[in-house]
């Protein structure tokens, strides 16, 4: 059985950058705001449109999250974990909402 090397669908770069910016602001503030709802609506719609499964989307989001330079500046690891958990939870809710 051959390994499938077909690249997985990805979010558009503009969508990924908008999501990264929202994540970065959340880390700086220490909480998510209503802007997270709007970007997750956009991200979820695009993911469904492109055939990106929920599990793949979560991997994409975690990769974006862990690439944030601001995470290295935040000493409160519990806050980072709480923000990421809320992000993932809200993403799953939004993905399956429509």
N, C-alpha and C positions, 0 to 999 in steps of 0.2 A: 504494500500500500504506500503510495507516494504522499509526501507531505505537501499540503496545499499552501502554495506561496502567494496566493492571491492577496493583495493588500486589503486590509480592513477599511471600510469606509470611514472617513474622518469628517469632523465638523469643518465648515468653511473657516478659513483663517480669520476673517473678520468676527465671526461668532466666537471662536476660541479666544481671541484677544479681548473681546467685550466681556466674556466670562472671567478671564484672568483679571481684568481691571476691577470687576465687582468683587472678586475674591480678595484681591490685594487691599481694597478699601475696607473690607470686612476685618481683615487681620489688623490693619492699622487702627480701626475704631474699637475692635474687640467685640463686634456684633454684626449680624446681618441686618440689612434694612429692606424696605419694600422693593428696592431695585433688584434684589435677588429673585423675587417672584417674576418680574418682567423678563429677565435674562433666562431664567429656567423655562419659561413658556417658549421663548425663541429656540433655545437649545433643544428642548424636547420635541418640538414640532419638526425641527430640521433633522433630528436623529430618526424620528419615525419615517419621515419622508425619504431619507437615504437608506433605510433598512438597518440602521444601527440598533442593535438589541440593547436592552436596558443594562445588561452586564458590561457590554462594550463601552457604553456611555459612562458608566461609573469608573471604568479604568481610565478613560480619557480625562474625566474630571479629576481623579486622584493624581494623574500625571501633571495636570495643570497646577493643582494645589501644591504639590511637593516641589514644583519648579519656581514657586514664588520666592524671590530674594527676601521679602519682608519676613518670612517665617524664621529666618536665621536671626533676626533682630528681636524677636519676641521670646522672652525668657519663660513665659508661662505656658508650659507644655499642656497643662490641663485645658487651658483656653483654646489652644490650637486643636486639640482633640474634640472639644465640644463644638467648635465652629465647623470642623470637617464633618462631624456626625450630623449636625443640623443640615449642612449643605447636601449630604448624601440622602438623608431622609426626605428633604423637600424635593430633591431631584426625582426620587422614585415616585413620590406622590404626584408630581407634575407630569411625569412620563406616562403614568397610567390614568391620569385624570380625563383625558379626551378619548 
